[in-house]
Amino acid sequence: MVFPFIWMVSTSLKELKEIFRSPYSMIPANLTILNFIKVWELVPFGRFFLNSIIMSSAITLSQLITCSLAAYAFARLRFWGRDVLFYMFLSTMMIPQQVIMIPVYAILNYLGWIDTYAALIVPFTASAFGTFLLRQFFKTLPRELEDAAKLDGCGHLRFLWSIVLPLSRPALSTLGVFTFMWSWNNYIWPLVVTNRMEMRTLQLGLATFRDEGGVNWGYFMAATVMATAPVLAVFLAAQRQFVRGITLTGLREG
């Protein structure tokens, strides 16, 4: 599992002629960072990076908010048709994204949002998977906590903000990591809704290093190393809570 990453870093630090040298060596004979410098000079890599940061951060934050509110309603509130509505909402996970891509594009085009951050972010501000994940975790919290909060005059939003969310950090970290990784690596949707170079995301920017003559593997690997770094940083920062969230979420059914 680790070997492709090692190969990627090794290739990014080599000159082009050394990449295809035989016999192959993982350790660069002439260590160079020229590939990283060229990446920033040949394409607007900084703009690609900024677009991906804005898109991924906004989607992650919005899903944490909307999914927390929806999951709390499905897990802690009692209202008529709650379970039926939840399973209808959950059934949307079975619809492939490709099926709704054209209708969503038509709506965004009607609103004049093509080639804007709104087109990249708004369609993914809510998630059935995120709602399900947080709902399962919220249901494991003792009902006595809610009863005690009500005796102190705590409303639903205050209970969610002050008690439920702090206790749900593992689940929130899990959802945050999954959402950030998915949105950061998303390729198809940004390709569909962006036309201008300055609105392209990092994954689309990587494709600029491929042309009719082939791939410049030195530049491509250097760009890939920099594209992978934020995802690794997010995972390492949330690793402990992420593993705990995977362990605990879904232990209680119903």
C-alpha positions as CSV (number, residue, x, y, z in Angstrom):
1,M,0.0,0.0,0.0
2,V,2.8,2.4,0.9
3,F,5.0,1.5,-2.2
4,P,3.1,3.7,-4.7
5,F,3.5,6.7,-2.5
6,I,7.2,6.1,-2.1
7,W,7.5,5.7,-5.9
8,M,5.6,8.9,-6.4
9,V,7.9,10.9,-4.1
10,S,11.0,9.3,-5.6
11,T,9.9,10.1,-9.2
12,S,9.1,13.7,-8.3
13,L,12.6,14.3,-7.1
14,K,14.3,12.9,-10.3
15,E,15.3,14.4,-13.6
16,L,13.3,13.1,-16.6
17,K,16.2,11.1,-18.0
18,E,16.7,9.4,-14.7
19,I,13.1,8.3,-14.4
20,F,13.5,5.9,-17.3
21,R,17.0,4.8,-16.5
22,S,17.6,1.0,-16.4
23,P,18.1,-0.5,-13.9
24,Y,15.6,1.4,-12.0
25,S,16.5,2.9,-8.6
26,M,14.1,4.2,-6.0
27,I,16.8,6.5,-4.6
28,P,17.4,9.6,-6.9
29,A,21.0,9.8,-8.0
30,N,20.7,13.6,-8.5
31,L,18.2,14.9,-6.1
32,T,16.3,17.9,-7.6
33,I,13.3,20.0,-6.7
34,L,13.1,21.5,-10.2
35,N,10.0,19.5,-11.0
36,F,8.1,21.3,-8.1
37,I,9.3,24.7,-9.3
38,K,8.3,24.0,-12.9
39,V,4.8,22.9,-11.9
40,W,4.1,26.4,-10.5
41,E,5.6,28.1,-13.5
42,L,3.9,26.1,-16.3
43,V,0.3,26.2,-15.0
44,P,-1.7,28.4,-12.5
45,F,-1.2,25.7,-9.9
46,G,-1.8,28.1,-7.1
47,R,-5.2,28.9,-8.5
48,F,-6.1,25.3,-8.9
49,F,-5.0,24.7,-5.3
50,L,-7.0,27.6,-4.0
51,N,-10.1,26.4,-5.8
52,S,-9.8,22.9,-4.4
53,I,-9.3,24.3,-0.9
54,I,-12.4,26.5,-1.1
55,M,-14.6,23.8,-2.6
56,S,-13.5,21.0,-0.3
57,S,-13.6,23.1,2.9
58,A,-17.0,24.6,2.0
59,I,-18.6,21.3,1.2
60,T,-17.1,19.7,4.3
61,L,-18.3,22.5,6.6
62,S,-21.8,22.6,5.1
63,Q,-22.3,18.9,5.3
64,L,-21.2,18.9,9.0
65,I,-23.9,21.5,9.7
66,T,-26.8,20.1,7.6
67,C,-26.1,16.5,8.4
68,S,-25.9,17.3,12.1
69,L,-29.3,19.0,12.1
70,A,-30.9,16.3,10.0
71,A,-29.4,13.5,12.0
72,Y,-30.5,15.0,15.3
73,A,-34.1,15.3,14.0
74,F,-34.1,11.7,12.8
75,A,-32.4,10.4,16.0
76,R,-33.8,12.4,18.9
77,L,-37.1,14.0,17.8
78,R,-40.4,12.1,17.6
79,F,-42.8,13.1,14.8
80,W,-45.2,11.3,12.6
81,G,-43.6,9.5,9.6
82,R,-40.1,10.0,10.9
83,D,-38.8,6.5,10.1
84,V,-40.5,6.4,6.7
85,L,-39.1,9.8,5.8
86,F,-35.6,8.7,6.9
87,Y,-35.7,5.6,4.8
88,M,-36.9,7.5,1.8
89,F,-34.1,10.0,2.3
90,L,-31.6,7.1,2.7
91,S,-32.8,5.4,-0.5
92,T,-31.4,8.3,-2.5
93,M,-27.9,6.8,-1.8
94,M,-28.9,4.1,-4.4
95,I,-29.2,6.7,-7.2
96,P,-26.0,7.0,-9.1
97,Q,-24.6,10.5,-9.4
98,Q,-24.4,10.1,-13.2
99,V,-28.2,9.8,-13.3
100,I,-28.9,13.2,-11.8
101,M,-25.9,15.0,-13.3
102,I,-27.7,16.4,-16.3
103,P,-30.8,17.6,-14.4
104,V,-28.6,19.3,-11.8
105,Y,-26.5,20.9,-14.5
106,A,-29.6,22.2,-16.2
107,I,-30.8,23.8,-12.9
108,L,-27.4,25.4,-12.3
109,N,-27.3,26.7,-15.9
110,Y,-30.8,28.2,-15.5
111,L,-29.6,30.0,-12.3
112,G,-26.5,31.2,-14.1
113,W,-24.1,29.4,-11.7
114,I,-22.0,27.6,-14.3
115,D,-18.3,28.5,-13.8
116,T,-18.8,29.7,-10.3
117,Y,-18.0,28.4,-6.8
118,A,-21.8,27.9,-6.2
119,A,-21.9,25.2,-8.9
120,L,-19.0,23.4,-7.3
121,I,-20.3,23.6,-3.8
122,V,-24.1,24.0,-3.5
123,P,-25.2,20.5,-5.0
124,F,-23.2,18.8,-2.2
125,T,-24.1,20.8,0.8
126,A,-26.2,17.9,2.2
127,S,-25.5,14.2,2.2
128,A,-27.7,11.1,2.9
129,F,-24.6,9.1,3.9
130,G,-23.5,11.8,6.4
131,T,-27.0,12.0,7.9
132,F,-27.1,8.2,8.3
133,L,-23.6,8.2,9.9
134,L,-24.4,10.9,12.4
135,R,-27.8,9.5,13.2
136,Q,-26.4,6.1,14.1
137,F,-24.0,7.8,16.5
138,F,-26.5,10.2,18.0
139,K,-28.8,7.2,18.8
140,T,-26.0,5.8,21.0
141,L,-26.1,8.8,23.4
142,P,-28.1,8.1,26.6
143,R,-31.6,9.5,26.7
144,E,-30.9,10.6,30.3
145,L,-28.7,13.4,29.0
146,E,-31.6,14.8,27.1
147,D,-34.0,14.5,30.1
148,A,-31.5,16.3,32.4
149,A,-31.0,19.1,29.8
150,K,-34.7,19.6,29.5
151,L,-35.0,20.0,33.3
152,D,-32.4,22.7,33.1
153,G,-34.5,24.5,30.4
154,C,-32.2,23.5,27.5
155,G,-33.9,23.5,24.1
156,H,-33.1,21.3,21.2
157,L,-30.6,23.5,19.5
158,R,-28.8,24.3,22.7
159,F,-28.7,20.5,23.6
160,L,-27.4,19.7,20.1
161,W,-24.7,22.4,20.3
162,S,-23.6,22.0,23.9
163,I,-23.9,18.3,24.5
164,V,-24.5,16.2,21.4
165,L,-21.9,17.7,19.1
166,P,-19.0,17.7,21.7
167,L,-19.8,14.0,22.5
168,S,-19.9,13.2,18.8
169,R,-16.4,14.4,17.8
170,P,-15.4,11.0,16.6
171,A,-18.4,10.7,14.2
172,L,-18.0,14.3,13.1
173,S,-14.3,13.7,12.4
174,T,-15.1,10.6,10.4
175,L,-17.7,12.4,8.3
176,G,-15.3,15.4,7.8
177,V,-12.4,13.2,6.6
178,F,-14.6,11.2,4.2
179,T,-16.3,14.4,2.8
180,F,-13.0,16.3,2.4
181,M,-11.3,13.3,0.7
182,W,-14.2,12.8,-1.7
183,S,-14.6,16.5,-2.6
184,W,-10.9,17.0,-2.9
185,N,-10.5,14.0,-5.3
186,N,-13.7,14.8,-7.3
187,Y,-12.9,15.0,-11.0
188,I,-16.1,14.5,-13.0
189,W,-18.3,17.3,-11.5
190,P,-15.7,20.1,-11.7
191,L,-15.0,19.0,-15.3
192,V,-18.7,19.4,-16.1
193,V,-19.5,22.7,-14.5
194,T,-16.3,24.7,-15.1
195,N,-15.0,26.0,-18.4
196,R,-12.5,28.8,-17.5
197,M,-9.0,27.8,-16.5
198,E,-9.1,30.0,-13.4
199,M,-12.1,28.0,-12.0
200,R,-10.5,24.6,-12.5
201,T,-9.7,22.5,-9.4
202,L,-6.5,20.7,-8.6
203,Q,-7.6,17.3,-10.0
204,L,-8.4,18.9,-13.4
205,G,-5.1,20.8,-13.2
206,L,-3.2,17.5,-13.0
207,A,-4.6,16.6,-16.4
208,T,-2.7,19.6,-18.0
209,F,0.5,17.6,-17.7
210,R,-0.8,15.1,-20.2
211,D,-0.7,15.9,-23.9
212,E,-0.3,14.3,-27.3
213,G,3.3,13.6,-26.6
214,G,2.6,11.7,-23.4
215,V,3.1,12.5,-19.8
216,N,6.0,14.4,-18.2
217,W,6.2,12.1,-15.2
218,G,8.5,14.3,-13.3
219,Y,6.1,17.3,-13.4
220,F,3.1,15.0,-13.0
221,M,4.4,13.3,-9.9
222,A,5.5,16.5,-8.3
223,A,2.0,18.0,-8.8
224,T,0.5,14.8,-7.4
225,V,2.7,14.9,-4.3
226,M,1.5,18.4,-3.6
227,A,-2.1,17.4,-4.4
228,T,-1.9,14.5,-2.0
229,A,-0.4,16.5,0.9
230,P,-3.6,18.2,2.1
231,V,-5.5,15.0,2.3
232,L,-2.8,13.3,4.3
233,A,-2.6,16.3,6.6
234,V,-6.4,16.2,7.2
235,F,-6.3,12.5,7.9
236,L,-3.3,12.7,10.3
237,A,-4.9,15.6,12.1
238,A,-8.1,13.7,12.7
239,Q,-6.7,10.2,12.8
240,R,-7.4,9.4,16.4
241,Q,-11.0,10.7,16.3
242,F,-11.5,9.1,12.8
243,V,-10.5,5.6,14.0
244,R,-12.7,6.0,17.1
245,G,-15.6,7.1,15.0
246,I,-15.3,4.1,12.7
247,T,-15.2,1.8,15.7
248,L,-18.2,3.3,17.6
249,T,-20.6,4.4,14.8
250,G,-23.5,2.0,14.2
251,L,-23.1,-0.1,17.4
252,R,-26.7,0.5,18.2
253,E,-29.4,-0.2,15.7
254,G,-33.0,1.1,15.4
